[in-house]
Amino acid sequence: MIVVGCMGFTAPVFASVVGNLSATTNYVYRGITNSANKPAIQGGFDWTNPAGWYAGIWGSSISSDIFQNNTRVNEETDFYGGYNGVINQDWNWSAGLIQYTYFGDTRFSTDEANVSLGYRWLTVKYSHELNKFYNLPDSSGSYYYEAALAVPLPENLTLGLHAGHQVVAGAANAGLNYTDYKVSLTHDFGHGYSASVNYTTTNANKALYTEADGVKTADSHVFISMTKTF
């Protein structure tokens, strides 16, 4: 962790930058594989300050087939920022913006605003697209809502339970709507190392979520991820 000090009028205020690097056997996001069931390398940096503001950058390798077999797109870079608020010991909230950027073909890049509310182990979140949903016609205003539980267990384990629902705007895109579910078990090894075993499934129309090479991206997935923070 890199600590940066900035002087205020009355006392020092410290911000922090934390990096992360991950290897995963499958990059699955909202129940959909973005790496065609193949391994992916991921990493990023997160900046936070005590006032609650945050910003970050994160990237991952992806399958070139997820966007109409566009071989120029083989990586995703996300830029995000926002504010994390604390109501009391049990309640918290957050609001932010994120841009999913695909430098190989920026037509597929998309911007999203999000708000969340947390109570102890439970977080509910709403995300709203600000432009086209991955360049689909008439898809502006698509949204995703979700609920997640992070339950601490003995031996530095955390059980994760997640359910979300994707709505793609536009009458012609209604068949793309789906619900996804995820169960994960994460172990914290200490010194910034962690590993997780994950299972995801969806009720998506498998025919509509199929890549040009035949990979059904919305199938059930089991994958393992390992992460190092620094």
C-alpha positions in Angstrom: 0.0 0.0 0.0 1.3 3.4 -1.0 0.3 6.2 1.4 0.1 9.8 0.2 -0.2 12.7 2.6 -1.9 16.0 1.8 -2.0 18.9 4.2 -5.4 20.5 5.1 -6.0 23.6 7.1 -6.0 21.9 10.5 -4.5 18.4 10.2 -2.9 16.1 7.7 -5.3 14.0 5.6 -4.0 10.8 4.2 -5.1 9.0 1.0 -4.1 5.5 0.1 -3.4 3.7 -3.1 -3.8 -0.1 -3.2 -2.9 -2.3 -6.1 -4.2 -5.8 -7.0 -3.2 -8.5 -9.4 -5.3 -11.6 -10.1 -5.3 -14.8 -12.1 -8.6 -16.5 -12.7 -9.5 -19.7 -14.6 -12.5 -17.8 -16.1 -13.5 -14.1 -16.2 -17.3 -14.2 -15.3 -19.1 -10.9 -14.9 -22.8 -10.8 -13.9 -23.0 -14.5 -14.8 -21.6 -14.2 -18.3 -18.1 -15.4 -19.2 -16.1 -12.6 -20.9 -13.1 -14.9 -21.5 -14.8 -17.8 -23.4 -14.3 -20.1 -20.4 -10.5 -19.5 -20.6 -8.1 -18.1 -18.0 -7.7 -14.3 -17.6 -5.1 -12.0 -16.0 -6.5 -9.0 -14.2 -5.3 -6.1 -12.1 -5.7 -2.5 -11.0 -5.2 0.3 -8.6 -7.7 1.9 -6.1 -7.3 5.3 -4.5 -9.3 6.3 -1.4 -9.2 9.1 1.1 -10.7 9.4 4.6 -13.4 11.7 3.5 -14.9 8.8 1.5 -14.0 9.6 -2.1 -12.5 6.9 -4.3 -11.2 6.3 -7.8 -9.6 3.5 -9.6 -8.6 1.7 -12.8 -8.9 -2.1 -13.4 -8.2 -4.2 -16.4 -8.7 -7.8 -17.7 -7.9 -9.9 -20.7 -11.1 -11.0 -22.5 -12.3 -13.1 -25.4 -12.2 -11.4 -28.8 -15.4 -13.1 -29.7 -17.7 -11.5 -27.1 -18.4 -8.5 -29.5 -19.5 -9.9 -32.8 -16.2 -11.7 -33.3 -14.4 -8.4 -33.2 -10.8 -9.6 -33.0 -9.5 -6.1 -32.2 -11.1 -6.3 -28.8 -9.0 -8.5 -26.4 -8.9 -6.4 -23.3 -11.2 -4.5 -21.0 -10.1 -1.4 -19.0 -12.5 0.1 -16.4 -12.2 3.6 -15.0 -14.4 4.4 -11.9 -14.9 6.8 -9.1 -17.4 7.9 -6.5 -18.1 8.4 -2.9 -18.5 5.9 0.0 -20.6 7.1 2.9 -21.0 5.8 6.4 -24.4 6.3 8.2 -23.6 4.4 11.4 -21.8 1.3 12.6 -24.2 -1.0 10.6 -25.3 1.1 7.6 -23.3 2.5 4.7 -24.0 3.7 1.2 -22.1 4.5 -2.1 -22.6 6.3 -5.3 -20.3 6.2 -8.3 -19.6 6.2 -12.1 -17.8 3.5 -14.1 -16.7 3.4 -17.7 -16.1 -0.1 -19.3 -13.6 0.7 -22.0 -12.6 -1.5 -24.9 -9.7 0.3 -26.6 -9.7 -2.2 -29.5 -13.1 -0.8 -30.6 -14.5 2.0 -28.4 -17.9 1.6 -30.0 -18.5 -1.1 -27.4 -17.4 1.0 -24.4 -20.3 1.9 -22.0 -20.8 4.2 -19.1 -22.8 3.3 -15.9 -23.9 5.1 -12.8 -24.5 3.1 -9.6 -25.9 3.5 -6.1 -25.7 1.0 -3.3 -26.9 0.6 0.3 -25.2 -1.8 2.8 -26.3 -3.2 6.1 -23.8 -5.3 7.9 -23.2 -8.3 5.6 -25.8 -7.4 3.0 -25.4 -5.0 0.1 -28.0 -4.0 -2.5 -27.0 -2.1 -5.6 -28.6 -0.5 -8.7 -26.6 0.2 -11.9 -27.9 2.3 -14.8 -26.5 2.5 -18.3 -25.9 6.1 -19.5 -25.5 5.2 -23.2 -25.9 2.1 -25.4 -25.5 -1.3 -23.7 -22.4 -2.5 -25.4 -23.4 -0.7 -28.7 -26.8 -2.6 -29.0 -29.4 -0.5 -30.9 -32.1 1.1 -28.7 -30.5 -0.1 -25.5 -29.8 3.2 -23.7 -31.3 3.0 -20.2 -30.5 -0.6 -19.5 -30.0 -1.5 -15.9 -28.9 -4.1 -13.4 -29.9 -4.6 -9.8 -28.4 -7.0 -7.3 -28.1 -8.2 -3.8 -25.0 -9.7 -2.2 -24.2 -11.3 1.2 -20.6 -11.6 2.5 -20.8 -13.9 5.5 -17.6 -14.2 7.6 -16.7 -17.8 8.6 -14.0 -19.3 10.8 -10.5 -19.9 9.5 -10.4 -16.6 7.5 -13.1 -17.8 5.2 -15.9 -15.7 3.6 -19.1 -17.1 2.1 -20.5 -15.0 -0.7 -24.0 -15.2 -2.0 -25.2 -13.1 -4.9 -28.3 -12.6 -7.1 -28.7 -10.1 -9.9 -31.1 -9.2 -12.7 -30.1 -7.6 -16.0 -32.6 -5.7 -18.1 -31.6 -4.6 -21.6 -33.7 -1.7 -22.8 -35.5 -1.8 -26.1 -38.4 -4.0 -27.2 -36.1 -5.9 -29.7 -33.7 -6.7 -26.8 -36.1 -8.1 -24.3 -34.9 -11.6 -24.9 -31.5 -10.6 -23.5 -32.9 -10.0 -20.0 -31.8 -12.6 -17.4 -31.2 -13.3 -13.8 -27.9 -14.6 -12.5 -26.7 -16.3 -9.2 -23.3 -16.7 -7.7 -21.9 -18.7 -4.7 -18.3 -18.2 -3.7 -15.9 -19.2 -0.9 -12.9 -17.0 -0.3 -9.9 -17.7 1.9 -7.6 -14.9 3.1 -4.1 -16.3 3.5 -2.8 -13.0 4.9 0.0 -10.8 3.6 -2.3 -9.7 0.8 -3.0 -13.2 -0.7 -6.4 -14.7 -1.2 -8.1 -17.3 -3.3 -11.7 -18.1 -4.1 -13.8 -20.9 -5.6 -16.9 -19.7 -7.4 -20.0 -21.0 -9.0 -22.3 -19.0 -11.2 -25.5 -19.8 -13.2 -28.1 -17.8 -15.1 -31.6 -18.3 -16.7 -30.5 -16.4 -19.8 -31.6 -17.5 -23.3 -28.5 -19.6 -24.2 -29.0 -19.2 -27.9 -28.8 -15.4 -27.6 -25.7 -15.6 -25.4 -23.6 -17.7 -27.8 -20.3 -16.5 -29.3 -19.4 -16.9 -32.9 -17.3 -19.9 -32.1 -20.2 -21.6 -30.3 -19.2 -20.8 -26.7 -22.4 -20.4 -24.6 -21.4 -17.5 -22.4 -24.4 -17.7 -20.0 -23.9 -21.3 -19.0 -23.1 -22.3 -15.5 -19.5 -21.8 -14.5 -17.1 -23.1 -11.9 -13.8 -21.2 -11.6 -11.0 -20.4 -9.3 -9.3 -17.0 -8.7 -6.2 -16.0 -6.9 -5.4 -12.4 -5.9 -2.5 -10.5 -4.4 -3.0 -6.9 -3.1 -0.1 -4.6 -2.5 
